[in-house]
Amino acid sequence: MPNFKGLMKDTAIYGVSSIVGRFLNYLLTPLWTYNMPKESGDFGVLTNMYSWTALLLVIMTFGMETTLFRFANRKDADPDTVFTTAFVWVGTLVAVFAALVGGFLSQISEALHYHDHPEFVAMMAGITVLDVLQALPFCYLRFQKRAIKFVSLKLLFIVVNCALNLLFFAYLDKSDVFYVFAINLACTGIITFFFVPDFFRIKWHFDGALLRRMLGYSWPILVLGIAGILNQSADKILFPLVCDAADADAQLSEYGACVKIAMIMALITQAFRYAYEPIVFAKNNSSESVSDKVGYYAEAMKWFIVFTLAAFLAVIAFIDILQYFVDVEYRVGIKAVPVVMAAEIMMGIYFNLSFWYKLIDKTIWGAWFSIAGCAVMIVSNVVFIPQFGYMACAWSGFAGYAVCMLFSYFVGQRVNPIPYDLKSIGGYALLAVAVFAAMQWLPFDGWAALAVKVGLLLVYLIPVALSLRKFLVKKIK
């Protein structure tokens, strides 16, 4: 029970910065969509550029976040040496990237179809560099269980970023995407500055032999991460290149704005990951029995699925209200929300499944699973975007995550089995599907439909509450 209490506590703490913070940040979406005309395609440019940034962030962090937890938790490890060795490697990659962008800015801008706006590419490169340099210090805060500083810095970024966006878009009535990039760059620089004192407190020691071992562990995670982020972002990267419609940026604006509503799943998964990942690696080195450890992993998976299904149904129940999150001309993209949310649930399950190979240092499995899912997603996008537009993006992501999840589960049960409660999980999943179908097939709309949807939501939530109460009482005893 103490471990579950710790997981709940850490999830709640990190949820402040992840869920509440991201929610405040997502409030910028209506600010932008109500100020940027869809026809301008500016929100599509925003969506496309941030997708590139996400991919580059994964490449340059090189899987070192998970690797840091793995190596720093070893009994004979010096955490400062592990951190500094990883940071020197990542810093070297950042320096190479910055030099390449600085030397070939015009060529890169041309290739990305931003030849008229190379400043967009330059600013996003700057944001990426600073984000990468922050990644391991934030990870080290989690390892040290310095949750307050972690949360404070995350929230500071959100607050300053939101305030400046409100100033420029609401008060000064700006409508250009340039200001979004400039504000982000300034805020990221401010947060990076707050890590400078930590660098002076750390005992710097680079260990070349340790780096080789860390790279041997991290490169499959890098491949896994690239494939994973492509599952999330490749649709937005590929769409302007594959869609031959004259209004490709405007269509991407619709899709990019509306899928923000679905990102509640990403928020839940991220908050859970921040809390769960350090606990899993620490527990793996504890003196608890193997049965206790795998029982813990199985229970965590069950409740993760139960709560994400509840969040999915809550969004569907209130979708008629949540649609006002974006300006009316963007709302046609709402139809993609259920598909994207379902894909995000599978992504979260896939993350939870990943510990069977991370804990036995067989991260190569994750690389193969992610490559398979990524291949399905990319091929589906290229083949179907010209005919079905951005709905092909949504369903391609769904298919890609399904492949990753299923491969990881079935191989994991053969190599390093964990006794997941499939009967209980399956029961909740079937109930959620039935409730979702009932919500979708209502023959009327308006306030009456909302009332019925809330009632249907309770059909799912009441059994969950009763089961959770029973579980907690059992653990306390």
HUSULFEN-V48344 format. One record per residue. RES is the residue in one small letter. BURIAL is 1 if it has 16 or more other ideal C-beta (glycine too) atoms within 10 Angstrom, else 0. Layout:
# HUSULFEN-V48344
res=<RES | RES>
burial=<BURIAL | BURIAL>
This chain:
# HUSULFEN-V48344
res=<m | p | n | f | k | g | l | m | k | d | t | a | i | y | g | v | s | s | i | v | g | r | f | l | n | y | l | l | t | p | l | w | t | y | n | m | p | k | e | s | g | d | f | g | v | l | t | n | m | y | s | w | t | a | l | l | l | v | i | m | t | f | g | m | e | t | t | l | f | r | f | a | n | r | k | d | a | d | p | d | t | v | f | t | t | a | f | v | w | v | g | t | l | v | a | v | f | a | a | l | v | g | g | f | l | s | q | i | s | e | a | l | h | y | h | d | h | p | e | f | v | a | m | m | a | g | i | t | v | l | d | v | l | q | a | l | p | f | c | y | l | r | f | q | k | r | a | i | k | f | v | s | l | k | l | l | f | i | v | v | n | c | a | l | n | l | l | f | f | a | y | l | d | k | s | d | v | f | y | v | f | a | i | n | l | a | c | t | g | i | i | t | f | f | f | v | p | d | f | f | r | i | k | w | h | f | d | g | a | l | l | r | r | m | l | g | y | s | w | p | i | l | v | l | g | i | a | g | i | l | n | q | s | a | d | k | i | l | f | p | l | v | c | d | a | a | d | a | d | a | q | l | s | e | y | g | a | c | v | k | i | a | m | i | m | a | l | i | t | q | a | f | r | y | a | y | e | p | i | v | f | a | k | n | n | s | s | e | s | v | s | d | k | v | g | y | y | a | e | a | m | k | w | f | i | v | f | t | l | a | a | f | l | a | v | i | a | f | i | d | i | l | q | y | f | v | d | v | e | y | r | v | g | i | k | a | v | p | v | v | m | a | a | e | i | m | m | g | i | y | f | n | l | s | f | w | y | k | l | i | d | k | t | i | w | g | a | w | f | s | i | a | g | c | a | v | m | i | v | s | n | v | v | f | i | p | q | f | g | y | m | a | c | a | w | s | g | f | a | g | y | a | v | c | m | l | f | s | y | f | v | g | q | r | v | n | p | i | p | y | d | l | k | s | i | g | g | y | a | l | l | a | v | a | v | f | a | a | m | q | w | l | p | f | d | g | w | a | a | l | a | v | k | v | g | l | l | l | v | y | l | i | p | v | a | l | s | l | r | k | f | l | v | k | k | i | k>
burial=<0 | 0 | 1 | 1 | 0 | 1 | 1 | 0 | 0 | 1 | 1 | 0 | 1 | 1 | 1 | 1 | 1 | 1 | 1 | 1 | 1 | 1 | 0 | 0 | 1 | 0 | 0 | 1 | 1 | 1 | 1 | 1 | 1 | 1 | 1 | 1 | 0 | 1 | 0 | 0 | 1 | 1 | 1 | 1 | 1 | 1 | 1 | 1 | 1 | 1 | 1 | 1 | 1 | 1 | 1 | 1 | 1 | 1 | 1 | 1 | 1 | 1 | 1 | 1 | 1 | 1 | 1 | 1 | 1 | 1 | 1 | 1 | 1 | 0 | 0 | 0 | 0 | 1 | 1 | 0 | 1 | 1 | 1 | 1 | 1 | 1 | 1 | 0 | 1 | 1 | 0 | 0 | 0 | 1 | 0 | 0 | 1 | 0 | 0 | 0 | 1 | 0 | 0 | 0 | 0 | 0 | 0 | 1 | 1 | 0 | 0 | 1 | 0 | 1 | 0 | 0 | 1 | 1 | 0 | 1 | 1 | 1 | 1 | 1 | 1 | 1 | 1 | 1 | 1 | 1 | 1 | 1 | 1 | 1 | 1 | 1 | 1 | 1 | 1 | 1 | 1 | 1 | 1 | 0 | 0 | 0 | 1 | 0 | 0 | 1 | 1 | 0 | 1 | 1 | 0 | 1 | 1 | 1 | 0 | 0 | 1 | 1 | 0 | 1 | 1 | 0 | 0 | 1 | 1 | 0 | 0 | 0 | 0 | 1 | 0 | 0 | 1 | 0 | 1 | 1 | 1 | 1 | 1 | 1 | 1 | 0 | 1 | 1 | 0 | 0 | 1 | 1 | 0 | 0 | 1 | 0 | 0 | 0 | 0 | 0 | 0 | 0 | 0 | 0 | 0 | 0 | 0 | 0 | 0 | 1 | 1 | 0 | 0 | 1 | 1 | 0 | 1 | 1 | 1 | 1 | 1 | 1 | 1 | 1 | 1 | 1 | 1 | 1 | 1 | 1 | 1 | 1 | 1 | 1 | 1 | 1 | 1 | 1 | 1 | 1 | 0 | 1 | 1 | 0 | 0 | 0 | 0 | 1 | 1 | 1 | 1 | 1 | 1 | 1 | 1 | 1 | 1 | 1 | 1 | 1 | 1 | 1 | 1 | 1 | 1 | 1 | 1 | 1 | 1 | 1 | 1 | 1 | 1 | 1 | 1 | 1 | 1 | 1 | 1 | 1 | 1 | 0 | 1 | 1 | 0 | 0 | 0 | 0 | 0 | 0 | 0 | 0 | 1 | 1 | 0 | 1 | 1 | 1 | 1 | 1 | 1 | 1 | 1 | 1 | 1 | 1 | 1 | 1 | 1 | 1 | 1 | 1 | 1 | 1 | 1 | 1 | 1 | 0 | 1 | 0 | 0 | 1 | 1 | 0 | 1 | 1 | 1 | 0 | 0 | 1 | 1 | 0 | 1 | 1 | 0 | 1 | 1 | 1 | 1 | 1 | 1 | 1 | 1 | 1 | 1 | 1 | 1 | 1 | 1 | 1 | 1 | 1 | 1 | 1 | 1 | 1 | 1 | 1 | 1 | 0 | 0 | 0 | 1 | 0 | 1 | 1 | 1 | 1 | 1 | 1 | 1 | 1 | 1 | 1 | 0 | 1 | 1 | 1 | 0 | 1 | 1 | 0 | 0 | 1 | 1 | 0 | 0 | 0 | 1 | 1 | 1 | 1 | 1 | 1 | 1 | 1 | 1 | 1 | 1 | 1 | 1 | 1 | 1 | 1 | 1 | 1 | 1 | 1 | 1 | 0 | 1 | 1 | 0 | 0 | 0 | 0 | 0 | 1 | 0 | 1 | 0 | 0 | 0 | 0 | 1 | 0 | 0 | 1 | 0 | 0 | 1 | 1 | 0 | 0 | 1 | 1 | 0 | 0 | 1 | 0 | 0 | 0 | 0 | 0 | 0 | 0 | 0 | 0 | 0 | 1 | 0 | 0 | 1 | 0 | 0 | 1 | 1 | 0 | 0 | 1 | 0 | 0 | 0 | 1 | 0 | 0 | 1 | 0 | 0 | 0 | 0 | 0 | 0 | 0 | 0 | 0 | 0>
